[in-house]
Amino acid sequence: MKRKAQGLPINIIVIATISLIAVVILIYMLGNASGGFSKAAFSCESKNGECVDESSCQYEKTEFTCPEKDNAQKEVCCINPLRG
């Protein structure tokens, strides 16, 4: 009995290559989009906070991010626990 060579058909190789390229592009796109997501998820405004000067915060100071201002004073995210 003669056996034929067992090889991968060219169609499988082409489909695997296209799939690999698609996965790489998807990972790249999700990696770039997650940077924006993390900024929005940890922003002061998303937590119903208010960015104020550190000395004028009457409530709980948090570690959520506030946008940088041109002035030299650092602002903190101040959250009123009674405001919902």
Secondary structure as GFF3:
##gff-version 3
##sequence-region A 1 84
A	DSSP	alpha_helix	10	41	.	.	.	ID=ss1
A	DSSP	three_ten_helix	45	47	.	.	.	ID=ss2
A	DSSP	beta_strand	50	53	.	.	.	ID=ss3
A	DSSP	three_ten_helix	54	56	.	.	.	ID=ss4
A	DSSP	beta_strand	60	62	.	.	.	ID=ss5
A	DSSP	beta_strand	75	79	.	.	.	ID=ss6
###
